[in-house]
Amino acid sequence: MSDHRTYKKLELVGSSPTSIEDAINNAIGECSKSVKNIEWFEVMETRGHIVDGKVGHYQVVLKVGFRIESS
């Protein structure tokens, strides 16, 4: 094993009709199905859409950091 780490970031957009937290969890859950070594996330943007005067949908833009496997 090397004494350094190298990481890469991906940008994701998660959504949920329930909450911002669910939108984050949905994005990370889907990403983790195909990306190994995910270690952190940053919420870059939060938004939603309104239906009949109420929140209809939450959407978050995330950057997800993962460690490159060989580092």
Rosetta blueprint (number, residue, H / E / L):
1 M L
2 S L
3 D L
4 H L
5 R L
6 T L
7 Y E
8 K E
9 K E
10 L E
11 E E
12 L E
13 V E
14 G E
15 S E
16 S E
17 P L
18 T L
19 S L
20 I H
21 E H
22 D H
23 A H
24 I H
25 N H
26 N H
27 A H
28 I H
29 G H
30 E H
31 C H
32 S L
33 K L
34 S L
35 V L
36 K L
37 N L
38 I E
39 E E
40 W E
41 F E
42 E E
43 V E
44 M E
45 E E
46 T E
47 R E
48 G E
49 H E
50 I E
51 V E
52 D L
53 G L
54 K E
55 V E
56 G E
57 H E
58 Y E
59 Q E
60 V E
61 V E
62 L E
63 K E
64 V E
65 G E
66 F E
67 R E
68 I L
69 E L
70 S L
71 S L
